[in-house]
Amino acid sequence: KDLLPILDRVFQDAETAINEFRGTPENPPEECDRQIEENQKTLDKLKELLEAS
């Protein structure tokens, strides 16, 4: 359970990093959105697993 705030922070930092590079040639906005969505799904899954344990 103590991991939840850490996980939130890690994924928040990842989203911030993705947004910093949004719109550069290597990172079109739709790819950034897709990556953020994937990260959110991963975070939700990790939270589920932690809460179940």
WOWO-V621925 format. One record per backbone hydrogen bond with DSSP energy under -1.0 kcal/mol. CO is the residue of the C=O (numbers start at 1). NH is the residue of the N-H. E is the energy in kcal/mol with one decimal. If there is no record, write none. Layout:
BEGIN
<<CO:NH:E> <CO:NH:E>>
END
This chain:
BEGIN
<<1:4:-1.3> <3:7:-3.0> <4:8:-2.7> <5:9:-2.1> <6:10:-2.6> <7:11:-2.6> <8:12:-2.2> <9:13:-2.7> <10:14:-2.1> <11:15:-2.1> <12:16:-2.3> <13:17:-2.4> <14:18:-2.6> <15:19:-2.5> <16:20:-1.8> <17:21:-1.1> <21:24:-2.0> <24:27:-1.7> <27:23:-2.4> <28:32:-2.0> <29:33:-2.7> <30:34:-2.1> <31:35:-2.4> <32:36:-2.5> <33:37:-2.4> <34:38:-2.5> <35:39:-2.5> <36:40:-2.3> <37:41:-2.2> <38:42:-2.4> <39:43:-2.8> <40:44:-2.7> <41:45:-2.3> <42:46:-2.6> <43:47:-2.5> <44:48:-2.3> <45:49:-2.5> <46:50:-2.5> <47:51:-2.7> <48:52:-1.8> <49:53:-1.1>>
END
